[in-house]
Amino acid sequence: DTGVSQDPRHKITKRGQNVTFRCDPISEHNRLYWYRQTLGQGPEFLTYFQNEAQLEKSRLLSDRFSAERPKGSFSTLEIQRTEQGDSAMYLCASSPNPAGTGGGNGYTFGSGTRLTVV
Amino acid sequence: AQSVAQPEDQVNVAEGNPLTVKCTYSVSGNPYLFWYVQYPNRGLQFLLKYITGDNLVKGSYGFEAEFNKSQTSFHLKKPSALVSDSALYFCAVRDNIPGGFKTIFGAGTRLFVKA
């Protein structure tokens, strides 16, 4: 396993278009997270999955954002009707279930998908 | 609600000198604390964590961090800085409570090590 993979690496889209990003976590990790990072800022939490269940969605996410993890493996993040303010780096991370490892695992991050809305 | 503060936007240090990157936090329960590093054009990498036990924890690349409960701080340290340590460093916190899963990141501190 080579870590967390994200696709595409870069996406340029016109305002109003829909975009979808994919994340493939480390295979044995059952927790998956999406974060958004803008220039000069720390990652902001967007949403979290444990297996296929989406357990929390940040208030940062408007109704235009949706995420899925249908089989508890890869995840997709879709943004509908993109706006210029959506331009950011979208980061995916995964971690194992802490119950089996004593708690408090660090995340393994992917390289991110950089979205530019023009 | 959880929060984390990194009071310095940038830290400058000469190669070979000790470095400290500051972090303070706020959580409702006992914290899990983390440091991550981001090199240019690369993803975030986990450096170290504090869960319980010794207040001084050691991590990757010779970094260590000291947990201070009374001051709610978790400063990152290294005895002797390298030019290659120049990067963006993020402190992060997670509540150690049932259902606590969301990690909150600070705004980051840019470390610049001069040769």
Chai-1 contact restraints between the chains, C-beta under 6 A:
chainA,res_idxA,chainB,res_idxB,connection_type,confidence,min_distance_angstrom,max_distance_angstrom,comment,restraint_id
A,Q41,B,A107,contact,1.0,0.0,6.0,A-B,restraint_1
A,G42,B,F90,contact,1.0,0.0,6.0,A-B,restraint_2
A,G42,B,F105,contact,1.0,0.0,6.0,A-B,restraint_3
A,G42,B,G106,contact,1.0,0.0,6.0,A-B,restraint_4
A,G42,B,A107,contact,1.0,0.0,6.0,A-B,restraint_5
A,G42,B,G108,contact,1.0,0.0,6.0,A-B,restraint_6
A,P43,B,F105,contact,1.0,0.0,6.0,A-B,restraint_7
A,F45,B,K102,contact,1.0,0.0,6.0,A-B,restraint_8
A,Y48,B,F101,contact,1.0,0.0,6.0,A-B,restraint_9
A,G104,B,Y32,contact,1.0,0.0,6.0,A-B,restraint_10
A,G104,B,K49,contact,1.0,0.0,6.0,A-B,restraint_11
A,G104,B,I51,contact,1.0,0.0,6.0,A-B,restraint_12
A,G106,B,F34,contact,1.0,0.0,6.0,A-B,restraint_13
A,G106,B,F46,contact,1.0,0.0,6.0,A-B,restraint_14
A,G106,B,K49,contact,1.0,0.0,6.0,A-B,restraint_15
A,F109,B,G43,contact,1.0,0.0,6.0,A-B,restraint_16
A,F109,B,L44,contact,1.0,0.0,6.0,A-B,restraint_17
A,G110,B,G43,contact,1.0,0.0,6.0,A-B,restraint_18
A,S111,B,G43,contact,1.0,0.0,6.0,A-B,restraint_19
